[in-house]
Amino acid sequence: MQRVRAACVVAVGVRHLKVRQENFFRNEAVSHARRGSWAPQTTAKKQGAFVRFARSNFYDKEDTPADLEPFCEEQVEAHRNGYTPDVYIYKYTVTPTHFSLRP
């Protein structure tokens, strides 16, 4: 009896996927919220006009640090408990943060 050695060659195709990691906002002089437009033709040429246009329309949270909030959650809830707005839609009371059934 003769031993037969069979060499198995398995060819596996490997596709190396490239992940795009560029920082799209690196070259922007203004924050994302202040941009008037993200169209590619307006990025460099008309940026000054959009900054002037958007400066008065958007509040940029990056200007103030988050730990300097003017009100804590307890103060807001205490004010809300003692204040009943008269904004009613059908049988619901509507506030900027809550939507509740009218008493």
C-alpha positions in Angstrom: 0.0 0.0 0.0 1.3 3.3 -1.0 0.6 6.5 0.9 -0.5 9.4 -1.1 0.1 12.9 0.2 -2.3 15.4 -1.1 -1.4 19.0 -0.7 -4.5 21.2 -0.4 -4.0 24.8 -1.4 -6.8 27.1 -0.4 -6.8 30.5 -2.0 -8.8 33.0 -0.1 -9.2 36.4 -1.5 -8.8 39.1 1.1 -10.3 42.6 0.4 -8.7 45.3 2.5 -11.4 47.9 3.2 -10.2 51.4 3.6 -11.8 53.5 6.2 -11.9 57.2 5.5 -10.7 59.0 8.6 -10.2 62.6 7.5 -11.3 65.3 9.8 -13.9 67.2 7.7 -14.2 70.1 10.1 -10.4 70.7 10.5 -10.3 73.6 8.0 -13.5 75.2 9.1 -13.1 78.5 10.9 -16.6 78.3 12.5 -18.5 75.6 14.4 -21.0 73.3 12.7 -24.0 75.1 14.1 -22.9 78.5 12.8 -22.4 77.4 9.2 -25.0 78.9 6.9 -24.5 76.2 4.3 -22.4 73.1 3.9 -22.6 73.1 0.1 -19.1 72.5 -1.3 -19.1 75.6 -3.5 -19.5 77.8 -0.4 -16.8 76.5 1.9 -13.9 78.9 1.2 -15.2 81.7 -1.1 -18.4 82.8 0.7 -17.6 81.7 4.2 -17.3 85.2 5.6 -20.8 86.1 4.4 -22.2 83.0 6.0 -20.5 83.8 9.3 -22.0 87.3 9.3 -25.4 85.9 8.4 -25.4 83.1 10.9 -23.8 84.9 13.9 -27.1 86.5 15.0 -29.3 83.5 14.2 -27.7 80.6 16.0 -26.6 80.1 19.6 -23.3 78.4 19.8 -23.0 76.1 22.8 -19.2 76.0 22.4 -18.9 79.6 23.5 -19.9 78.8 27.1 -18.7 75.8 29.0 -21.4 73.2 30.1 -20.6 73.5 33.8 -21.7 77.2 33.9 -25.4 76.4 33.3 -27.5 79.2 34.8 -30.1 76.9 36.4 -29.9 73.4 37.9 -32.5 70.8 37.3 -34.1 71.3 40.8 -34.6 75.0 40.1 -36.3 74.3 36.8 -38.6 71.6 38.3 -39.5 73.9 41.3 -40.4 76.7 38.9 -42.5 74.3 36.7 -44.4 73.0 39.7 -45.5 76.5 40.8 -46.2 77.8 37.3 -49.2 76.6 35.3 -49.2 77.9 31.7 -52.5 78.5 30.0 -51.5 77.0 26.7 -54.0 74.2 26.0 -54.3 72.0 23.0 -57.5 70.0 23.1 -57.3 68.4 26.6 -53.5 68.7 27.0 -51.3 71.3 28.7 -48.3 72.1 26.5 -45.0 73.5 27.9 -41.7 73.8 26.1 -40.5 70.6 27.8 -43.6 68.7 28.8 -46.9 67.5 27.2 -49.4 66.5 29.8 -53.1 65.8 30.3 -55.1 68.7 31.7 -56.3 68.3 35.3 
